[in-house]
Amino acid sequence: MNVAILGSLALLVVAVAVLWVGAEQFVEAAVRLARRFGVSGTVVGLTVVAVGTSLPELAVTVEASLGGRSMLAVGNVVGSNIYNIAVVLGLVALVRLIRVSQRVLHRDVLAVLGATGLLVAVLFDGRVSRLEGFGLLAVYATYVVVLLRFADATTHEPTDVDPPKRFDALRLVGGLVLVVVAGQLLVDSAVTLARFAGVSDYVIGATVVAVGTSTPELAVSVVALVRGRSGVSVGNVLGSNLLNVLVVLGLAATIQPLVASAAAFDGALWLAGLTALLAVALWTGRRLTRPEGGLLVGSEAVRWLLGFG
């Protein structure tokens, strides 16, 4: 094993450690600041936390678009969203029962289903045009307006949240910086290892890069759930998936029209089915149970066994 490979492995371990430290700081500061302004944990997860944890996807996808590597850009979005549902939410549900409000079901779960449907539609012809990119961005802007206009302050989270502290704003920014930088380091080291193994651009984007850029979502969601902030966990995943399709892919397409392979369309179809499965699970009792979490995690193993997307 050469020095470059050993260096990449070491960087991978360091990045994961820094990621968890940053995630813990970011979640606690975000929740306390939100409570100060009367904002629910779910709304925080759908907006602030989702944007923060999706920055690695945005950086990688835009960079790939600028470099003319459409397959990597599209693969990152599709793969990240699959990973967020199957692995992030699945593992979180295995740790603890996840409850959601009726407002989340009627507004946010349906919004994710709609965005995933749009993803399938724009990838149907094997490309994402600039016009389609602008359309995706416009849909997200509309969603945020609706979210803030009809935000529901009711949550299932603990009411004994620590009061805002003096350096919360600094912790918020510092934690976010650590999450984003560590996520990028993780991606860089993972891509180096994948290329050493001779893996193609789309496969790198849909697997190694997708897992790497989604690790912030996993870190933030698990930390949030362990600390009793289930709304942040669910909101983070739903918000990240919305942002990945509507903003990350939309912005990348406006910069440079993207080309998508048949494998990308297959992956989008799998994502649509997985999102529908999540919606059904949440609608049955407004919660995600351990068995349902296990089903989501197991779906990822099935996907790779079938070689689907």
Phi, psi and chi 1 to 4 in degrees:
 res  aa     phi    psi   chi1   chi2   chi3   chi4
   1 MET       -  125.3 -172.6  176.0  -66.3      -
   2 ASN   -80.7  173.6   60.2   37.8      -      -
   3 VAL   -62.5  -39.4  175.7      -      -      -
   4 ALA   -61.5  -41.2      -      -      -      -
   5 ILE   -67.2  -43.9  -59.8  -57.9      -      -
   6 LEU   -61.6  -40.5  -72.0  174.0      -      -
   7 GLY   -63.2  -41.2      -      -      -      -
   8 SER   -66.0  -39.5  -65.1      -      -      -
   9 LEU   -64.5  -42.1  -73.7  171.9      -      -
  10 ALA   -64.3  -41.9      -      -      -      -
  11 LEU   -63.5  -36.1 -171.3   60.4      -      -
  12 LEU   -61.4  -45.3 -163.7   69.8      -      -
  13 VAL   -65.3  -44.4  173.4      -      -      -
  14 VAL   -62.8  -41.8  171.8      -      -      -
  15 ALA   -61.8  -41.6      -      -      -      -
  16 VAL   -64.1  -42.6  170.3      -      -      -
  17 ALA   -62.6  -46.0      -      -      -      -
  18 VAL   -65.3  -35.8  173.7      -      -      -
  19 LEU   -59.6  -44.5 -163.1   61.7      -      -
  20 TRP   -68.6  -38.3  -80.4   87.4      -      -
  21 VAL   -62.5  -47.0  173.1      -      -      -
  22 GLY   -63.3  -39.4      -      -      -      -
  23 ALA   -62.7  -42.9      -      -      -      -
  24 GLU   -62.3  -45.9 -176.1  174.6   17.7      -
  25 GLN   -63.2  -43.3  -62.9  -61.3  -47.4      -
  26 PHE   -65.0  -46.4 -176.3   79.2      -      -
  27 VAL   -63.2  -49.3  168.8      -      -      -
  28 GLU   -62.1  -43.9  -74.7  -56.6  -60.6      -
  29 ALA   -66.4  -41.5      -      -      -      -
  30 ALA   -63.7  -44.0      -      -      -      -
  31 VAL   -65.8  -43.5  170.4      -      -      -
  32 ARG   -65.7  -42.5  -81.8 -158.1  -63.4  -91.5
  33 LEU   -65.5  -38.1  -72.6  171.8      -      -
  34 ALA   -64.8  -42.6      -      -      -      -
  35 ARG   -61.0  -33.7  -74.9  -71.2 -173.0  -91.8
  36 ARG   -60.8  -33.2 -178.0  177.3 -177.7 -179.5
  37 PHE  -103.4   12.2  -65.2  100.7      -      -
  38 GLY    72.7   26.0      -      -      -      -
  39 VAL   -98.1  136.9 -179.9      -      -      -
  40 SER   -72.7  157.0   72.7      -      -      -
  41 GLY   -61.1  -35.4      -      -      -      -
  42 THR   -64.5  -43.0  -58.8      -      -      -
  43 VAL   -64.5  -38.6  172.1      -      -      -
  44 VAL   -60.1  -44.8  173.8      -      -      -
  45 GLY   -64.3  -38.8      -      -      -      -
  46 LEU   -71.5  -21.6  -75.6  161.8      -      -
  47 THR  -116.7  -82.2   54.2      -      -      -
  48 VAL   -58.7  -52.5  178.0      -      -      -
  49 VAL   -67.3  -40.5  179.5      -      -      -
  50 ALA   -63.2  -43.5      -      -      -      -
  51 VAL   -63.3  -44.4  170.5      -      -      -
  52 GLY   -62.2  -45.9      -      -      -      -
  53 THR   -76.6  -16.3   55.9      -      -      -
  54 SER   -91.1   -2.7  -71.7      -      -      -
  55 LEU   -60.0  -38.2  -76.0  178.1      -      -
  56 PRO   -60.3  -42.3  -27.4   37.2      -      -
  57 GLU   -59.4  -43.3  -79.3   96.0  -20.3      -
  58 LEU   -62.8  -46.4 -179.2   61.0      -      -
  59 ALA   -62.4  -46.9      -      -      -      -
  60 VAL   -67.1  -43.8  170.4      -      -      -
  61 THR   -67.8  -43.0  -57.3      -      -      -
  62 VAL   -65.9  -41.0  168.9      -      -      -
  63 GLU   -62.3  -41.1 -179.5 -176.8   -7.1      -
  64 ALA   -65.9  -38.8      -      -      -      -
  65 SER   -64.0  -45.0  176.5      -      -      -
  66 LEU   -63.2  -32.4  -72.3  170.6      -      -
  67 GLY   -86.9    4.9      -      -      -      -
  68 GLY    73.2   21.7      -      -      -      -
  69 ARG  -104.7   70.0  -51.8 -172.3   71.8  171.0
  70 SER   -59.5  -39.3  -63.4      -      -      -
  71 MET   -61.2  -40.2  -61.7  -60.9 -178.3      -
  72 LEU   -68.3  -40.9 -167.5  150.7      -      -
  73 ALA   -62.0  -50.9      -      -      -      -
  74 VAL   -67.1  -41.8  175.7      -      -      -
  75 GLY   -60.7  -36.0      -      -      -      -
  76 ASN   -63.6  -44.6 -177.0   33.4      -      -
  77 VAL   -65.9  -50.3  169.3      -      -      -
  78 VAL   -63.3  -48.6  173.8      -      -      -
  79 GLY   -64.1  -39.6      -      -      -      -
  80 SER   -63.5  -42.6  -68.7      -      -      -
  81 ASN   -67.5  -37.7  -80.0   17.9      -      -
  82 ILE   -62.9  -46.7  -68.8  173.8      -      -
  83 TYR   -61.7  -40.5 -177.1   85.0      -      -
  84 ASN   -58.8  -42.6  -77.6  -13.1      -      -
  85 ILE   -79.1  -51.9  -65.6  175.8      -      -
  86 ALA   -69.5  -43.4      -      -      -      -
  87 VAL   -98.9  -51.7  179.4      -      -      -
  88 VAL   -64.0  -59.4  175.6      -      -      -
  89 LEU   -66.8  -36.2  -95.2 -172.2      -      -
  90 GLY   -61.1  -48.0      -      -      -      -
  91 LEU   -67.5  -39.1  -72.1  178.2      -      -
  92 VAL   -62.3  -41.4  167.1      -      -      -
  93 ALA   -66.2  -30.5      -      -      -      -
  94 LEU   -68.9  -28.6  -74.3  173.4      -      -
  95 VAL   -76.7  -44.5  173.4      -      -      -
  96 ARG  -156.3  146.7 -175.8  177.1  -62.2  176.2
  97 LEU   -57.6  132.9  179.1   74.4      -      -
  98 ILE  -106.0  124.5  -59.4  175.4      -      -
  99 ARG  -108.5  146.2  -62.0 -175.6 -175.9  -83.4
 100 VAL  -130.7  153.6  -63.8      -      -      -
 101 SER   -82.6  164.0   68.3      -      -      -
 102 GLN   -63.6  -34.8 -172.4  171.6    1.5      -
 103 ARG   -62.6  -40.6  178.4   63.5   60.5   86.9
 104 VAL   -62.0  -42.0  169.0      -      -      -
 105 LEU   -63.3  -48.3  -74.8  175.6      -      -
 106 HIS   -74.1  -26.5  -69.2  168.5      -      -
 107 ARG  -107.0  -57.3  179.2 -166.9   60.8 -159.1
 108 ASP   -84.0  -40.5  -52.3  -47.0      -      -
 109 VAL   -65.2  -41.9  173.1      -      -      -
 110 LEU   -64.8  -35.7  -69.3  178.7      -      -
 111 ALA   -64.2  -40.7      -      -      -      -
 112 VAL   -65.9  -40.7  173.2      -      -      -
 113 LEU   -60.2  -44.3  -80.8  169.8      -      -
 114 GLY   -64.1  -42.6      -      -      -      -
 115 ALA   -64.4  -38.9      -      -      -      -
 116 THR   -66.3  -37.9  -54.5      -      -      -
 117 GLY   -61.9  -39.3      -      -      -      -
 118 LEU   -63.3  -38.9  -77.5  175.9      -      -
 119 LEU   -60.6  -46.0  176.9   63.9      -      -
 120 VAL   -60.4  -41.8  172.6      -      -      -
 121 ALA   -64.8  -44.4      -      -      -      -
 122 VAL   -74.2  -23.9  -62.2      -      -      -
 123 LEU   -89.0   -5.8  -66.3 -178.1      -      -
 124 PHE   -59.3  -39.9 -179.9   74.4      -      -
 125 ASP   -91.2    8.0   61.6   -5.1      -      -
 126 GLY    81.7   12.9      -      -      -      -
 127 ARG  -155.4  158.7   62.7 -169.5  -60.1  -88.0
 128 VAL  -123.2  110.2 -174.4      -      -      -
 129 SER   -80.5  169.0   66.3      -      -      -
 130 ARG   -61.9  -40.8  -80.3 -163.9  174.8   93.1
 131 LEU   -61.2  -42.4 -178.6   59.8      -      -
 132 GLU   -65.2  -36.6  -71.1  170.5  -29.5      -
 133 GLY   -62.0  -45.7      -      -      -      -
 134 PHE   -62.6  -37.6  -80.3  118.4      -      -
 135 GLY   -63.0  -41.9      -      -      -      -
 136 LEU   -63.1  -42.0  -67.5  175.1      -      -
 137 LEU   -63.5  -39.5  -68.3  172.6      -      -
 138 ALA   -65.1  -38.2      -      -      -      -
 139 VAL   -64.2  -41.5  170.8      -      -      -
 140 TYR   -65.7  -41.1 -173.8   75.2      -      -
 141 ALA   -59.8  -40.8      -      -      -      -
 142 THR   -63.7  -42.1  -57.9      -      -      -
 143 TYR   -61.8  -44.1  167.1   76.1      -      -
 144 VAL   -63.1  -40.5  171.4      -      -      -
 145 VAL   -60.5  -45.7  170.1      -      -      -
 146 VAL   -64.4  -41.9  172.0      -      -      -
 147 LEU   -59.8  -47.7  175.6   66.5      -      -
 148 LEU   -73.0  -31.6  -63.9  177.8      -      -
 149 ARG   -71.4  -37.6  174.1   66.8  178.9   81.6
 150 PHE  -117.8   33.7  -59.7  101.7      -      -
 151 ALA   -60.7  137.6      -      -      -      -
 152 ASP  -103.6  118.3 -175.3    4.1      -      -
 153 ALA   -81.1   -5.3      -      -      -      -
 154 THR   -80.9  129.5  -58.5      -      -      -
 155 THR  -136.3  171.4   69.4      -      -      -
 156 HIS  -103.6   19.6  -66.1  -81.0      -      -
 157 GLU   -91.7  163.7  -61.8  171.6   36.6      -
 158 PRO   -60.8  145.9  -21.2   30.8      -      -
 159 THR   -90.5  -13.4   56.1      -      -      -
 160 ASP   -87.6   53.7   58.1  -21.8      -      -
 161 VAL   -74.4  138.5  179.9      -      -      -
 162 ASP   -56.6  141.7  -67.3  -20.5      -      -
 163 PRO   -67.5  158.4   25.1  -34.9      -      -
 164 PRO   -55.2  141.7  -24.8   34.5      -      -
 165 LYS  -110.3  166.1  -62.7 -178.0  179.9  178.7
 166 ARG   -59.3  -40.6 -175.1  175.0 -178.6 -179.2
 167 PHE  -105.0   24.2  -63.0  105.9      -      -
 168 ASP   -61.3  -41.4  -84.9  -16.7      -      -
 169 ALA   -61.8  -40.8      -      -      -      -
 170 LEU   -67.6  -40.5 -176.2   60.2      -      -
 171 ARG   -64.2  -38.3  -68.9 -179.7   66.6 -170.4
 172 LEU   -60.8  -50.7 -177.7   74.8      -      -
 173 VAL   -67.2  -45.3  174.9      -      -      -
 174 GLY   -62.6  -42.7      -      -      -      -
 175 GLY   -63.8  -40.5      -      -      -      -
 176 LEU   -64.2  -42.2  178.3   57.3      -      -
 177 VAL   -60.7  -44.5  168.8      -      -      -
 178 LEU   -61.9  -42.0  -72.1  177.4      -      -
 179 VAL   -62.5  -47.5  166.0      -      -      -
 180 VAL   -67.7  -46.5  173.2      -      -      -
 181 VAL   -64.9  -44.3  171.1      -      -      -
 182 ALA   -64.9  -38.6      -      -      -      -
 183 GLY   -61.8  -40.5      -      -      -      -
 184 GLN   -68.8  -40.2 -170.7   58.9   54.3      -
 185 LEU   -62.7  -39.8  -71.3  175.4      -      -
 186 LEU   -62.4  -44.3 -169.0  152.8      -      -
 187 VAL   -62.3  -47.1  169.4      -      -      -
 188 ASP   -58.0  -45.7  -70.0  -17.5      -      -
 189 SER   -69.3  -38.0   57.5      -      -      -
 190 ALA   -67.2  -40.8      -      -      -      -
 191 VAL   -63.8  -40.1  168.6      -      -      -
 192 THR   -59.3  -44.5  -62.5      -      -      -
 193 LEU   -65.9  -39.9  -67.1  171.3      -      -
 194 ALA   -66.7  -42.0      -      -      -      -
 195 ARG   -67.7  -32.1  -74.9  177.8  177.7  161.3
 196 PHE   -61.3  -30.5  177.2   78.0      -      -
 197 ALA   -86.6   -1.3      -      -      -      -
 198 GLY    75.7   37.1      -      -      -      -
 199 VAL   -90.3  145.6 -179.2      -      -      -
 200 SER   -72.5  166.6   69.2      -      -      -
 201 ASP   -59.6  -47.7  -94.5    5.0      -      -
 202 TYR   -64.3  -43.3  176.3   76.2      -      -
 203 VAL   -63.9  -39.7  173.6      -      -      -
 204 ILE   -60.5  -46.6  -69.1  175.0      -      -
 205 GLY   -64.2  -41.4      -      -      -      -
 206 ALA   -81.5  -14.5      -      -      -      -
 207 THR  -120.2  -78.6   56.1      -      -      -
 208 VAL   -60.9  -51.7  177.4      -      -      -
 209 VAL   -68.5  -39.8  176.1      -      -      -
 210 ALA   -61.2  -45.4      -      -      -      -
 211 VAL   -65.0  -43.2  171.7      -      -      -
 212 GLY   -62.2  -47.7      -      -      -      -
 213 THR   -74.3  -18.6   56.4      -      -      -
 214 SER   -91.0   -7.2  -70.0      -      -      -
 215 THR   -61.2  -35.1  -56.7      -      -      -
 216 PRO   -58.8  -40.3  -28.4   36.4      -      -
 217 GLU   -60.4  -42.8  -79.1   89.9  -20.3      -
 218 LEU   -63.9  -46.4  177.3   60.3      -      -
 219 ALA   -61.7  -49.2      -      -      -      -
 220 VAL   -65.1  -41.3  167.9      -      -      -
 221 SER   -67.0  -43.3  -66.7      -      -      -
 222 VAL   -67.8  -44.0  171.9      -      -      -
 223 VAL   -60.8  -42.9  168.9      -      -      -
 224 ALA   -63.1  -43.5      -      -      -      -
 225 LEU   -68.7  -42.9 -171.0   67.3      -      -
 226 VAL   -59.0  -32.7  168.5      -      -      -
 227 ARG   -89.9    9.7  -68.3  177.0  176.0  -90.0
 228 GLY    82.2   16.5      -      -      -      -
 229 ARG  -103.0   65.8  -42.7  -69.1 -171.6 -119.6
 230 SER   -62.5  -32.6   60.5      -      -      -
 231 GLY   -62.0  -37.9      -      -      -      -
 232 VAL   -65.7  -41.2  174.5      -      -      -
 233 SER   -61.6  -52.2  -65.4      -      -      -
 234 VAL   -65.6  -46.9  175.4      -      -      -
 235 GLY   -61.3  -35.5      -      -      -      -
 236 ASN   -62.6  -46.5  177.4   35.6      -      -
 237 VAL   -68.9  -47.4  169.5      -      -      -
 238 LEU   -61.6  -45.4  -64.9  177.9      -      -
 239 GLY   -65.8  -38.1      -      -      -      -
 240 SER   -65.8  -41.7  -67.3      -      -      -
 241 ASN   -65.3  -39.9  -83.3   24.2      -      -
 242 LEU   -61.9  -46.9  -83.6  170.1      -      -
 243 LEU   -65.8  -38.2 -162.0  115.3      -      -
 244 ASN   -62.0  -44.1  -73.9  -16.4      -      -
 245 VAL   -74.4  -50.2  172.4      -      -      -
 246 LEU   -82.0  -36.3  -58.4  176.7      -      -
 247 VAL  -101.3  -53.4  176.6      -      -      -
 248 VAL   -62.0  -54.1  174.0      -      -      -
 249 LEU   -68.0  -39.2 -168.9   66.4      -      -
 250 GLY   -62.3  -45.5      -      -      -      -
 251 LEU   -66.5  -41.7 -176.1   58.6      -      -
 252 ALA   -60.9  -39.7      -      -      -      -
 253 ALA   -70.9  -32.4      -      -      -      -
 254 THR   -70.6  -29.4   59.5      -      -      -
 255 ILE   -73.5  -46.2  -66.3  172.0      -      -
 256 GLN  -153.7  118.9  178.3   72.6   36.7      -
 257 PRO   -50.7  138.7  -28.4   36.9      -      -
 258 LEU  -104.2  147.5  -56.8  172.8      -      -
 259 VAL  -108.5  133.6  176.5      -      -      -
 260 ALA  -120.4  139.6      -      -      -      -
 261 SER   -84.5  171.6   64.1      -      -      -
 262 ALA   -62.2  -33.1      -      -      -      -
 263 ALA   -64.6  -35.1      -      -      -      -
 264 ALA   -65.9  -41.3      -      -      -      -
 265 PHE   -65.6  -40.8 -178.2   69.2      -      -
 266 ASP   -60.4  -41.6  -71.3  -16.0      -      -
 267 GLY   -63.2  -38.6      -      -      -      -
 268 ALA   -65.5  -38.1      -      -      -      -
 269 LEU   -64.1  -41.5  -72.2  176.7      -      -
 270 TRP   -63.4  -42.1 -176.7  -87.9      -      -
 271 LEU   -60.7  -41.2  173.3   61.3      -      -
 272 ALA   -61.9  -43.3      -      -      -      -
 273 GLY   -65.0  -40.6      -      -      -      -
 274 LEU   -65.5  -40.4 -170.6   62.7      -      -
 275 THR   -65.3  -39.7  -55.5      -      -      -
 276 ALA   -63.7  -39.8      -      -      -      -
 277 LEU   -62.2  -42.5  176.9   63.5      -      -
 278 LEU   -62.0  -43.8  172.6   64.8      -      -
 279 ALA   -60.6  -44.2      -      -      -      -
 280 VAL   -63.3  -42.3  170.6      -      -      -
 281 ALA   -61.9  -41.9      -      -      -      -
 282 LEU   -72.5  -31.1  -70.0  175.8      -      -
 283 TRP   -73.6  -19.9  -85.4   83.0      -      -
 284 THR   -87.0   84.4   55.4      -      -      -
 285 GLY    92.3    8.4      -      -      -      -
 286 ARG    52.3   47.2  -60.5 -153.9  -45.4 -118.2
 287 ARG  -160.0  162.0   60.5 -174.4 -177.5  178.8
 288 LEU  -119.0  113.7 -166.4   64.0      -      -
 289 THR   -89.3  172.1   63.4      -      -      -
 290 ARG   -61.3  -46.0  -76.6 -170.8  174.5   92.3
 291 PRO   -59.6  -39.3  -27.0   37.0      -      -
 292 GLU   -67.4  -36.1  -69.4  166.4  -19.5      -
 293 GLY   -64.1  -40.6      -      -      -      -
 294 GLY   -63.8  -35.6      -      -      -      -
 295 LEU   -64.6  -41.0 -179.8   62.3      -      -
 296 LEU   -64.3  -45.7  -68.6  176.3      -      -
 297 VAL   -63.1  -41.9  174.0      -      -      -
 298 GLY   -64.0  -28.8      -      -      -      -
 299 SER   -62.4  -29.5   71.8      -      -      -
 300 GLU   -69.1  -39.2 -171.4   66.4   -4.9      -
 301 ALA   -64.9  -40.4      -      -      -      -
 302 VAL   -62.9  -42.0  172.2      -      -      -
 303 ARG   -57.9  -43.5 -178.9  169.4   75.1  100.0
 304 TRP   -74.2  -32.2  -73.6  112.2      -      -
 305 LEU   -65.4  -35.7  -74.3  173.6      -      -
 306 LEU   -85.2  -13.2  -64.3  177.1      -      -
 307 GLY    65.3   37.6      -      -      -      -
 308 PHE   -96.6  105.7 -157.1   93.3      -      -
 309 GLY    66.9      -      -      -      -      -
